[in-house]
Amino acid sequence: MDNKYSDIYECIKRIRSQNIKVTYGKRFNEKSDIWCFDSHNHPSDIEMIYFRAGVANIEIASETVLISPYNVIIYPEGVFHKETLSPFVHQEVICIRVQIDGGLGYSKPIHLIDKNQILWILFQKILEEFGAEESLVNMSADFSRLLLVACFVLHLETRNNHSFLDEVIDYLSDN
């Protein structure tokens, strides 16, 4: 395992081994009244947002990130952020919040591009399961775990310039 990525590998281990609970799940658009346009954080929740349509600027610390369709942003617990939507542009967003026993153990937000729509499918499945009132087996936590692991492996890929498959093989062989 490459030591410069040990924080990410440790985070993946934590995601795989700790209890995960979905605490929030909503699909919304530019007209929804649930947007928070002030700087805010979620002290005990990891917030994951998928931008299916629209454009936004997100301020995180002293950095501004431009968000466009098929972008995912993950805010670890306690990370302050502020979303600013582009006016007159349709927004389609899914927001999921989860809690992990002992916390995520990672303090930097992650910005990803979902090139193959796999993350979109997982976001939809989490939302579907979270909203299911009667289900024999609710799989929202399982899908959330898979989504988080996939996002962190994709984050490794973008930082390391290896293929997604190479990173998964490296991780599995080291563990």
N, C-alpha and C positions, 0 to 999 in steps of 0.2 A: 504494500500500500504506500502511495506517495504521501510523505509527511505534510507537504504543503496543502493537501486537501483533507487532512485528518479531522478537522472540525466538521466537514460535511459528512465524512464516513461515520463519525460518532453520532451525528444527528440522524442519519439513516438508521443506525442501530437502535437509537432511542425510539424512533417512529415505529420500527418493526416490533419492539419488545414491550412498549408501554400501552396502557389502556388509552383509547381515544374515544371522545364523546363529541358528537355534532351538537352544537348549541344554537345554531342559527342557519337558516337557509332560505334565500329569497331570490326570485327573478324580478328584475325591475328595469325601467326605462327612464328616459329624460324627464318624464312627467311625474314620476313617482315622488311621493313626499318623504321617502325614507333616506334620501341622500343626506349626508352630513358634509357641508362645505367648509366647516371650520377645522382647524388642526385638531386632531383627536387621536386617541389610541385605544386599544383594547387590552387592559392590563393582564387578563388571564386567558385571552383567546388568540388563536392564530387566525388571521383573516385571509381568505383566498378569494380573489376576484377574477372572473373571466369576462373580458370585454369581447362580446360576439360582434357588436356593431358600435360605431361611434368613435369619437376622439376625445381624449382627456389629457390634462396635465396633472401630474401628481407630484406634490412637493414632499420630499422625504429628507429631513435634516436640511442641508444647504444645497441639495440637488433637486432638479426638476426632471422628471421622466415623462416623455411623450408616450402616451398609450394609444394604440390603434387596434383595429379588429384583429381577433385571434391572439391577443396579448393576455397573459396571466401575470398577476402580481400577488405575491405572498408577503404579508406583514407578520413577522413573529410577534409574540406577546410584547406589549409595551412600546412598540415602535410608533412614534408619532408620524402622521401623514395627513395630507389635505388634498382632496380631489377637486379639480376644476374642470367642468365639462365645457366642451365647445358648444356655443349657443347655436340653435337652429340645426343641429345634427342629431339624427335619431341615435339613441343609445339602447343597446340590449346587453344586459349584464346579469350574471349570476354571482351572488355573494354567499360564501359558505364560511362559517366560523366553527373551529374545533378547539377542544382542550385536550392536552396530552398530560397524563400523570407525570409530574416532575418537570413539566415544561419542555419546550422544543430544544432548548440549549443552543440556539443560533440567534444572533442579534441583528443580522443584516437582512433587509428586504430582498426579495428575489423577483426579477422581471424576466419573463420567458415569452417566446413566441411559439405558439402551437401550430407547427408546420403540417402535421398530419391529422389533426382533429381528435387525437386520442384523449387529450386532456378535456376537451369539450364533452366528449361522451361520458367521462368520469364525473365531471361537474353535474351533468344532467342526471346521472344515476344517483348521485348523492342527494340531489334535490328531490328527486322522485321518491326515494326511500325515506328521507327525512320527513316528507309530507304525508307519507302513508299512515293512515290512522289504524288500519287493521292489516297486519302483516304477520304471517307465521314466523318469519325470520327477517328482522329489519337489518339490512346490510349497509346502512349509511356509514357506520364507523369503518367497516371493512373497505368500502369504496374510498373513504377519506384517507385511510392508511395507504392504499394503493396510489391514490392521487399524490399524496405528499412524497412518497418514495420516488415515483416517476418524475415529479418536479425537481427533486434534489439530484437525481441522476442526470436529468436534462441540464440542470445547472452545472453539474460537473463537466458534462460534455462541452458546454459552451465555454467554460473556463479552461478546459484542458485540450480542446480541439480534437478529441477522440470521438469516435462514433458512439452513439448511445449503446449499441450492442457491446462494443469493447469495454465500456465502463461497467456494464452489468456483469460481464464475464470476469473482469478484474475484481469487482466487489465480491462476487460469489466465490472466486478462488481464494480470496483472502479471508473469508469467513466460513 
